[in-house]
Amino acid sequence: MKLTKKFLTSTMDIVQDIAYEAGEILLSYQKERHNLNVHSKGAEGIASEADISSEEYIIQELRSRFPKHDILSEENVEGVERKALYKKAQNADFCWVIDPLDGTNNFVNGLPIYAVSIALMAKGEVVVGVVYNPFSGECFFGAKDQGSYLIDFRINPLKKYTLKNNKNTKSMDECIFSPAPVFTEGSRFEVQLSSFKKNITGARAVRRLGSAALELCYVANKNFDGYWEQYLKPWDVAAAFLILQEAGVKVTDFDGRKFSPFKNSVIAAADPLHKKILGKISH
């Protein structure tokens, strides 16, 4: 299957519909959040029956429409060797990368900041991305060389806003950042905390929302000036990465190298601000 404009546009529309319906599933669960079954995934956080139901719906819909495509999803990788799994996903002709509920901690505590994240990769390159917050109705989406956009399903789903953020000349004291120190034991935490402190010093404000997919999209939409984090998973960032890229935001790893969802660090900010952040990062 060729990556024609028609294919990318129609796929983007299909995925928006799937994300919306998955969001309706999540909203129905949140009404009964006090009765949710939640289990720990160790260092990778928690999952709930809402995550599972959303994932099952998304996978069912994708398989019915794209039966030959591979699927990499957050809740179906437990107990599987990641390196081999990631390599298979990167080499596949087409592979869907899914986070059925990004921001589970927020969700189970009744905080309305969470998202459905769905991306399509072709030979390791992200070509379609959708990130949808069911509570707010914000739906960020894009496709390779087709731009990235925002619509609001709650207010006016027919009005589409173009995302453009390819230049940021603000001084640090004008910026709102969304950075993340990594809370692990030992010296790695100390290094991350030092980097965190250096980057937020002089900033106007810092906000941590608990949903990487949404926070990255908020950089594309200029709500945040910059975002950086380490040790995210492909399903956390794949869709948002495409949306950022199409909006003109510079996205690299902590070494300033080309980013991919399989890298273990990400910095997202428009130039020349990106360069300022990169210069302070240590890891």
C-alpha positions as CSV (number, residue, x, y, z in Angstrom):
1,M,0.0,0.0,0.0
2,K,1.5,3.3,-1.1
3,L,1.6,6.4,1.1
4,T,-0.6,8.5,-1.1
5,K,-2.3,11.7,0.1
6,K,-5.6,10.0,-0.2
7,F,-4.5,7.1,1.9
8,L,-3.1,9.3,4.6
9,T,-6.1,11.6,4.7
10,S,-8.6,8.8,4.8
11,T,-6.6,7.0,7.5
12,M,-6.4,10.1,9.6
13,D,-10.2,10.5,9.4
14,I,-10.7,6.8,10.4
15,V,-8.4,7.1,13.4
16,Q,-10.1,10.2,14.6
17,D,-13.4,8.3,14.7
18,I,-11.8,5.3,16.5
19,A,-10.2,7.6,19.0
20,Y,-13.5,9.4,19.7
21,E,-15.3,6.1,20.3
22,A,-12.5,4.9,22.6
23,G,-12.9,8.1,24.4
24,E,-16.5,7.5,25.0
25,I,-15.6,4.1,26.5
26,L,-13.2,5.9,28.9
27,L,-15.8,8.5,29.9
28,S,-18.3,5.8,30.8
29,Y,-15.7,4.2,33.0
30,Q,-14.7,7.4,34.7
31,K,-18.3,7.8,35.9
32,E,-17.7,4.7,38.0
33,R,-14.0,5.3,38.7
34,H,-14.3,4.5,42.4
35,N,-15.2,0.9,41.4
36,L,-12.4,0.5,38.8
37,N,-10.1,-2.6,39.0
38,V,-6.6,-1.2,38.9
39,H,-3.4,-3.2,38.9
40,S,0.3,-2.2,39.2
41,K,2.8,-2.6,36.3
42,G,5.7,-1.9,38.6
43,A,8.1,0.8,37.3
44,E,5.7,1.4,34.4
45,G,2.9,2.6,36.5
46,I,-0.7,1.3,36.7
47,A,-3.4,0.0,34.4
48,S,-7.1,-0.2,34.8
49,E,-10.0,-2.1,33.2
50,A,-10.7,1.2,31.4
51,D,-7.3,0.9,29.7
52,I,-8.0,-2.6,28.7
53,S,-11.5,-1.9,27.3
54,S,-10.3,1.1,25.3
55,E,-7.4,-1.0,23.9
56,E,-9.7,-3.9,23.0
57,Y,-12.0,-1.6,21.1
58,I,-9.1,0.2,19.2
59,I,-7.4,-3.1,18.2
60,Q,-10.7,-4.6,17.1
61,E,-11.5,-1.6,14.9
62,L,-8.0,-1.4,13.4
63,R,-7.8,-5.1,12.6
64,S,-11.2,-5.0,10.9
65,R,-10.0,-2.1,8.6
66,F,-6.3,-2.9,8.3
67,P,-6.0,-6.7,8.8
68,K,-2.4,-6.9,7.5
69,H,-1.0,-4.2,9.8
70,D,1.0,-5.0,12.9
71,I,0.0,-3.5,16.3
72,L,2.2,-2.4,19.2
73,S,0.0,-1.4,22.2
74,E,0.9,-0.5,25.8
75,E,-1.3,-3.1,27.5
76,N,-0.3,-6.1,25.3
77,V,3.4,-6.1,25.9
78,E,3.7,-7.3,29.5
79,G,6.1,-10.2,29.7
80,V,7.4,-9.7,26.2
81,E,11.0,-9.0,25.3
82,R,10.9,-5.3,24.3
83,K,14.0,-5.1,22.1
84,A,12.7,-7.7,19.7
85,L,9.2,-6.3,19.8
86,Y,10.4,-2.8,19.0
87,K,12.6,-4.1,16.2
88,K,9.7,-5.9,14.6
89,A,7.5,-2.8,14.9
90,Q,10.2,-0.6,13.2
91,N,10.7,-3.1,10.3
92,A,7.0,-3.7,9.6
93,D,5.5,-2.3,6.5
94,F,2.8,-0.8,8.7
95,C,2.5,-0.9,12.5
96,W,0.0,0.8,14.7
97,V,1.3,2.2,18.0
98,I,-1.4,2.6,20.6
99,D,-1.8,4.0,24.1
100,P,-5.4,3.4,24.9
101,L,-5.2,5.7,28.0
102,D,-2.3,8.0,28.4
103,G,-2.5,9.4,31.9
104,T,-4.0,6.5,33.9
105,N,-3.1,8.0,37.2
106,N,-5.0,11.1,36.4
107,F,-7.9,9.1,35.1
108,V,-8.4,6.9,38.2
109,N,-8.1,10.0,40.5
110,G,-10.7,12.0,38.6
111,L,-8.4,14.5,36.9
112,P,-9.6,15.3,33.4
113,I,-6.1,15.2,31.8
114,Y,-5.7,12.0,29.8
115,A,-5.8,10.9,26.2
116,V,-6.2,8.2,23.6
117,S,-3.1,8.1,21.5
118,I,-2.9,6.3,18.1
119,A,-0.1,6.4,15.6
120,L,0.6,4.6,12.3
121,M,4.2,3.8,11.4
122,A,5.4,2.8,7.9
123,K,8.9,1.1,8.1
124,G,9.6,2.8,11.4
125,E,8.4,6.3,10.3
126,V,5.3,7.8,11.9
127,V,2.9,8.8,9.1
128,V,-0.4,9.4,11.0
129,G,-1.0,10.5,14.5
130,V,-4.1,11.3,16.6
131,V,-4.2,12.4,20.3
132,Y,-7.6,12.9,21.8
133,N,-8.7,14.1,25.3
134,P,-12.2,12.8,25.7
135,F,-13.0,15.1,28.6
136,S,-12.1,18.4,27.0
137,G,-12.9,17.3,23.4
138,E,-9.5,18.4,22.1
139,C,-8.4,16.2,19.2
140,F,-4.9,16.8,17.8
141,F,-4.1,15.0,14.6
142,G,-1.8,15.0,11.6
143,A,-0.4,13.1,8.7
144,K,3.0,13.1,7.0
145,D,3.4,16.2,4.8
146,Q,-0.3,17.0,5.4
147,G,0.1,19.3,8.4
148,S,-1.2,19.0,11.9
149,Y,-4.5,20.3,13.3
150,L,-6.7,20.7,16.3
151,I,-10.5,20.3,16.5
152,D,-12.8,20.4,19.5
153,F,-15.4,17.6,19.5
154,R,-17.3,19.3,22.4
155,I,-17.6,22.8,20.9
156,N,-17.5,22.6,17.1
157,P,-16.1,19.4,15.5
158,L,-16.4,21.0,12.1
159,K,-13.9,23.8,12.8
160,K,-10.3,22.9,12.2
161,Y,-7.3,24.9,13.5
162,T,-3.9,24.6,11.9
163,L,-1.0,24.0,14.3
164,K,2.1,26.0,13.5
165,N,5.0,26.5,15.9
166,N,8.3,26.6,14.0
167,K,9.8,29.6,15.8
168,N,10.1,30.7,19.4
169,T,12.2,33.7,20.3
170,K,10.9,34.1,23.8
171,S,13.3,34.8,26.7
172,M,13.4,32.2,29.4
173,D,11.4,34.4,31.8
174,E,8.6,34.4,29.3
175,C,8.4,30.6,28.9
176,I,6.1,28.0,30.4
177,F,7.8,24.6,30.4
178,S,6.7,21.0,31.0
179,P,9.9,19.2,32.0
180,A,10.3,16.0,34.0
181,P,13.0,14.8,36.3
182,V,13.0,11.0,36.5
183,F,12.2,9.7,39.9
184,T,14.6,6.8,40.3
185,E,17.0,5.8,43.0
186,G,20.7,6.6,42.9
187,S,22.9,9.1,41.0
188,R,20.6,9.1,37.9
189,F,18.0,10.9,39.9
190,E,20.5,13.5,41.1
191,V,21.6,14.2,37.5
192,Q,18.0,14.6,36.4
193,L,17.1,16.8,39.3
194,S,20.1,19.0,38.5
195,S,19.1,19.3,34.8
196,F,15.5,20.0,35.8
197,K,16.6,22.8,38.1
198,K,18.9,24.4,35.5
199,N,16.2,24.4,32.9
200,I,13.4,25.8,35.0
201,T,15.6,28.5,36.7
202,G,14.4,31.8,35.3
203,A,11.3,30.3,33.6
204,R,8.0,32.1,34.1
205,A,6.2,28.8,35.1
206,V,6.5,25.1,35.1
207,R,3.5,22.7,34.6
208,R,3.4,18.9,34.8
209,L,0.2,17.4,33.6
210,G,0.7,13.6,33.8
211,S,0.0,12.8,30.1
212,A,3.1,13.0,27.8
213,A,1.0,12.8,24.7
214,L,-1.1,15.8,25.6
215,E,1.9,17.8,27.0
216,L,3.7,17.3,23.7
217,C,0.6,18.4,21.7
218,Y,0.4,21.5,23.9
219,V,3.9,22.4,22.7
220,A,2.6,22.1,19.1
221,N,-0.4,24.3,20.1
222,K,1.9,26.9,21.9
223,N,0.3,26.3,25.3
224,F,3.7,25.2,26.5
225,D,7.0,26.5,25.2
226,G,9.0,23.3,25.7
227,Y,8.8,19.8,26.9
228,W,11.6,17.3,27.8
229,E,11.6,13.8,29.4
230,Q,13.4,10.5,29.5
231,Y,12.4,6.9,29.5
232,L,9.1,7.2,27.8
233,K,7.8,4.4,25.7
234,P,6.9,4.5,21.9
235,W,3.2,4.5,22.6
236,D,3.6,7.6,24.8
237,V,5.1,9.7,22.1
238,A,4.6,8.3,18.6
239,A,1.4,10.1,17.7
240,A,2.4,13.4,19.4
241,F,5.8,13.3,17.6
242,L,4.1,13.4,14.2
243,I,1.8,16.2,15.3
244,L,4.8,18.2,16.5
245,Q,6.8,17.5,13.4
246,E,4.1,18.6,11.1
247,A,3.6,21.8,13.2
248,G,7.3,22.7,12.7
249,V,8.4,22.1,16.3
250,K,12.0,20.8,16.6
251,V,12.1,17.4,18.3
252,T,15.4,15.7,19.2
253,D,16.8,13.4,21.9
254,F,18.9,14.8,24.7
255,D,22.0,14.7,22.5
256,G,20.4,16.8,19.8
257,R,20.1,13.9,17.4
258,K,17.1,13.1,15.3
259,F,14.2,11.8,17.3
260,S,12.3,8.5,16.9
261,P,9.6,7.1,19.3
262,F,12.1,4.3,20.2
263,K,14.7,6.7,21.6
264,N,14.8,7.1,25.4
265,S,14.8,10.9,25.6
266,V,12.9,13.7,24.0
267,I,13.2,17.5,23.8
268,A,10.4,19.4,22.0
269,A,10.5,23.2,21.4
270,A,10.6,25.5,18.5
271,D,14.0,27.0,17.6
272,P,15.9,29.0,18.8
273,L,14.5,28.1,22.2
274,H,15.2,24.4,21.6
275,K,18.9,25.2,21.3
276,K,18.8,27.0,24.7
277,I,17.2,24.0,26.4
278,L,19.5,21.5,24.7
279,G,22.5,23.5,26.0
280,K,21.4,23.0,29.6
281,I,20.5,19.3,29.4
282,S,22.8,16.8,31.1
283,H,22.2,13.1,31.5
